[in-house]
Amino acid sequence: MSTQPSPANQTVEREKVYMWILELTNPETRENALLELSKKREVVPDLAPMLWNSFGTTAALLQEIINIYPAINPPTLTAHQSNRVCNALALLQCVASHSETRSQFLLAHVPLFLYPFLHTSSKTRSFEYLRLTSLGVIGALVKVSKQKIVFVSLQ
């Protein structure tokens, strides 16, 4: 018995991924799309280019990040808000770690949006999870020993 999904099942799964990417641009459907796509980030090898090159997707992910800035100070971040933004960060980590999208991700200065999370001092689980996930995005960039990435990061 084969453990590989059938071509028909792969097509259905791929169509779901396309649908979730489209749903990211709609605030009404974004939360579920973030959750579903973050679950698939390890099993869809070209998810990063799909996200990066889809109209409005990166803007939607950045909007998720910016939306919780007011909850940073004073520290009022809820577990629900933290989980939602961490799903967006997981997708950005996918983009940051992919060879086809890493340079563009850096040139767009996306990591600058994460620095406010790293400077929080609250010890609650919500903030710890947020800091850890933000560090994961930055860590995905520095894993690759490329001079260009280090140079752009230092600028």
TASUL-V769614 format. One line per field, one symbol per residue. ss: DSSP state (H for helix, E for strand, C for the rest). Layout:
BEGIN
ss = ???
END
This chain:
BEGIN
ss = CCCCCCHHHHHHHHHHHHHHHHHCCCCCCHHHHHHHHHHHCCCCCCHHHHHHCCCCHHHHHHHHHHHCHHHCCCCCCCHHHHHHHHHHHHHHHHHHHCCCCHHHHHHCCHHHHHHHHHCCCCCCHHHHHHHHHHHHHHHHHHCCCCHHHHHHHHC
END
